[in-house]
Amino acid sequence: MDVEEFTQSNAPKDGNSGFQRENKRLLDIPVDGMVMVKAGSMIGYTGELTFTGKSSAEGGLTGFVKEAVSSEGTPVMEAEGSGHLYVADQGKKVQILELDEGQSISVNGNDVLAFESTVDYEINTIGSLSEVAAGGLTNVYLTGPGEVAITTHGDPLVVTPPVTTDPDATVAWSTNLSPSFATNKTIEIGQTSGENIQMEFTGSEGFVVIQPYEEGGAQP
């Protein structure tokens, strides 16, 4: 295609309210005030925006984690001002969710991309075996109202419990569920499968989001 066709076919879509996907892997956030986004996810913006975070011992932005929350908190930052903010995360697919008043979802810290300022959030390390699973699983508990953008490697699968999942492939779950960690006792001594730590979701209500990709972490 020629340059004019290229620029027209890849130009931002019209729209000035609400989260919107420019394509499967890029989120456009019309900002008029403040929004929370994953640190390092900004790829461009228009208008006047400022970004604020706080430094960690390792450097970079660790974000506005609330008081009494784990120091391993998911890196987030405030974007404030007026304009269009474009965010993405390593080519992962963007999923937009609308949370009603009081509705909550728990999302793996690696998979949170953005959420509106009206959404309340709490960052915690979960699981009795989380220390074994790559030093802990950091999850963000998001409570509406407001829009939330999460990311997945490939297309997600949403399943109803009871279900057992790989922690590295588990993206999110409804907060009425309380997962437990277990070890796969059927693995014979001397074998290495990478599947010895598992998350167990019981009951018959709620949902669990998994992806066809393991983020990497849980080791024997």
Long-range contacts (C-beta under 8 A, 24 or more apart in sequence): 12-84, 18-147, 19-96, 19-114, 19-116, 19-147, 19-149, 20-96, 21-94, 21-96, 22-86, 24-93, 24-94, 25-88, 25-91, 25-92, 25-93, 25-94, 26-86, 26-87, 26-88, 26-94, 27-86, 27-87, 27-88, 27-94, 27-96, 27-113, 27-114, 27-149, 28-84, 28-85, 28-86, 29-79, 29-84, 29-85, 29-86, 29-87, 29-114, 29-149, 30-84, 31-79, 31-80, 31-81, 31-82, 31-83, 31-84, 31-85, 32-82, 33-80, 33-82, 33-117, 34-78, 34-79, 34-80, 34-117, 35-78, 35-79, 35-80, 35-85, 35-114, 35-115, 35-116, 35-117, 36-64, 36-76, 36-77, 36-78, 36-79, 36-114, 36-115, 36-116, 36-117, 36-119, 36-121, 37-76, 37-77, 37-79, 37-85, 37-87, 37-113, 37-114, 38-74, 38-75, 38-76, 38-77, 38-87, 38-89, 38-112, 38-113, 38-114, 39-63, 39-75, 39-76, 39-77, 40-75, 41-87, 41-88, 41-89, 41-113, 41-114, 42-79, 42-85, 42-86, 42-87, 43-86, 43-87, 43-88, 44-86, 45-79, 45-83, 45-84, 45-85, 45-86, 46-83, 46-84, 47-81, 47-82, 47-83, 47-84, 48-81, 48-82, 48-83, 49-79, 49-80, 49-81, 49-82, 49-83, 49-85, 50-79, 50-80, 50-81, 51-77, 51-78, 51-79, 51-80, 52-77, 52-78, 52-80, 53-77, 53-78, 65-123, 66-121, 66-122, 66-123, 69-122, 69-123, 69-124, 70-123, 70-124, 70-125, 70-136, 70-138, 72-125, 72-135, 72-136, 72-138, 73-109, 73-123, 73-138, 74-109, 74-110, 74-112, 74-123, 74-138, 74-140, 76-112, 87-113, 87-114, 87-149, 88-113, 89-113, 89-151, 92-151, 92-152, 92-153, 93-151, 93-152, 93-153, 93-154, 93-155, 94-149, 94-150, 94-151, 95-149, 95-150, 95-151, 95-152, 95-156, 96-147, 96-148, 96-149, 97-147, 97-148, 97-149, 97-150, 98-144, 98-146, 98-147, 98-148, 99-142, 99-143, 99-144, 99-145, 99-146, 99-147, 99-148, 100-144, 100-145, 101-144, 101-145, 102-143, 102-144, 103-143, 103-144, 103-145, 104-141, 104-142, 104-143, 104-144, 104-174, 104-175, 105-141, 105-142, 105-148, 105-172, 105-173, 105-174, 105-175, 106-139, 106-140, 106-141, 106-142, 106-172, 106-173, 106-174, 106-175, 106-177, 107-139, 107-140, 107-142, 107-148, 107-150, 107-171, 107-172, 108-137, 108-138, 108-139, 108-140, 108-170, 108-171, 108-172, 108-215, 109-137, 109-138, 109-139, 109-140, 110-215, 111-150, 111-151, 111-152, 111-171, 111-172, 112-140, 112-142, 112-148, 112-150, 113-149, 113-150, 113-151, 114-148, 114-149, 115-142, 115-146, 115-147, 115-148, 115-149, 116-146, 116-147, 116-148, 117-146, 118-144, 118-145, 118-146, 119-143, 119-144, 119-145, 119-146, 119-147, 119-148, 126-179, 127-167, 127-179, 127-180, 127-181, 127-199, 128-180, 128-181, 129-181, 129-182, 129-183, 129-197, 130-181, 132-181, 132-197, 132-218, 133-167, 133-181, 133-197, 133-217, 133-218, 134-168, 134-216, 134-217, 134-218, 134-219, 135-217, 137-167, 141-175, 150-209, 152-209, 152-211, 152-213, 153-211, 153-212, 153-213, 153-215, 154-211, 154-212, 154-213, 155-212, 156-209, 156-210, 156-211, 157-209, 157-210, 157-211, 157-212, 158-207, 158-208, 158-209, 159-207, 159-208, 159-210, 160-204, 160-205, 160-206, 160-207, 160-208, 161-201, 161-202, 161-203, 161-204, 161-205, 161-206, 161-207, 161-208, 162-200, 162-201, 162-202, 162-203, 162-204, 163-201, 163-208, 164-198, 164-199, 164-200, 164-201, 165-198, 165-199, 165-201, 165-208, 165-210, 166-195, 166-198, 166-199, 166-210, 166-214, 166-218, 167-197, 167-198, 167-199, 167-217, 167-218, 168-214, 168-215, 168-216, 168-217, 168-218, 169-210, 169-211, 169-212, 169-213, 169-214, 169-215, 170-199, 170-208, 170-209, 170-210, 171-209, 171-210, 171-211, 172-208, 172-209, 173-201, 173-206, 173-207, 173-208, 173-209, 174-206, 174-207, 174-208, 176-203, 176-205, 176-206, 177-201, 177-202, 177-203, 177-206, 177-208, 192-220, 193-220, 194-218, 194-219, 194-220, 196-220
